[in-house]
Amino acid sequence: MFIYLRIFTTLFVQRWQAIREDEKGASTIEYLLLVMLGVTVAGLAFIAIRQAVTNKDNDIVSGSDSGSK
């Protein structure tokens, strides 16, 4: 799975460098993909934070003290 992410990242960086050197700039589709990537990363961060808060809340409510020593 990580190899695909690395390949995608490498291709994205190469394409972005080519766009910066080109006078025309990026196409609308490329900007759309960039925005979609940003929304996806923000969504994953939101889900991770919400899950961590929910787990901590459940620990506090249930009275378990497994996280602190």
matplotlib code that plots the C-alpha trace (Angstrom):
import matplotlib.pyplot as plt

x = [0.0, 2.8, 4.6, 1.5, 1.5, 5.2, 4.7, 1.7, 3.7, 6.7, 4.5, 2.6, 5.8, 7.2, 4.0, 3.9, 7.5, 6.6, 3.6, 5.7, 8.1, 5.4, 4.0, 0.4, 0.3, -1.9, -5.2, -8.5, -8.5, -5.1, -6.4, -9.5, -7.4, -5.3, -8.4, -9.8, -6.6, -6.7, -10.3, -9.4, -6.5, -8.6, -11.4, -9.0, -7.5, -11.0, -12.0, -8.7, -9.2, -12.9, -12.0, -9.3, -11.6, -14.4, -12.1, -10.8, -14.3, -15.3, -12.3, -13.3, -17.0, -16.2, -13.8, -10.9, -7.5, -5.6, -4.0, -2.4, 0.2]
y = [0.0, 2.4, 1.7, 3.0, 6.1, 6.7, 6.2, 8.6, 11.2, 11.0, 11.4, 14.3, 16.1, 15.6, 16.9, 19.9, 20.8, 20.6, 22.8, 25.4, 25.5, 25.7, 29.2, 27.9, 26.6, 23.8, 22.8, 22.9, 19.2, 19.3, 22.1, 20.0, 17.0, 19.1, 20.4, 16.9, 15.7, 18.5, 17.7, 14.0, 14.7, 17.1, 14.5, 11.8, 14.2, 15.0, 11.3, 10.5, 13.4, 12.6, 8.9, 9.8, 12.2, 9.6, 6.9, 9.2, 10.2, 6.6, 5.9, 8.8, 7.9, 4.2, 5.2, 3.2, 4.8, 2.8, 5.8, 7.4, 6.1]
z = [0.0, 0.9, -2.4, -4.3, -2.1, -2.8, -6.6, -6.5, -4.5, -6.9, -10.0, -8.4, -7.4, -10.9, -12.5, -10.2, -11.1, -14.8, -14.2, -12.4, -15.4, -17.9, -18.8, -19.0, -15.5, -14.2, -15.7, -14.0, -13.5, -11.7, -9.4, -8.7, -7.8, -5.5, -3.8, -3.5, -2.0, 0.6, 1.5, 1.9, 4.2, 6.2, 6.5, 7.6, 10.2, 11.5, 11.8, 13.6, 16.1, 16.6, 17.3, 19.8, 21.6, 21.7, 23.0, 25.7, 26.6, 26.9, 29.2, 31.4, 31.6, 32.3, 35.1, 33.6, 34.2, 31.6, 29.9, 33.0, 35.4]

ax = plt.figure().add_subplot(projection="3d")
ax.plot(x, y, z, "-o")
ax.set_aspect("equal")
plt.show()
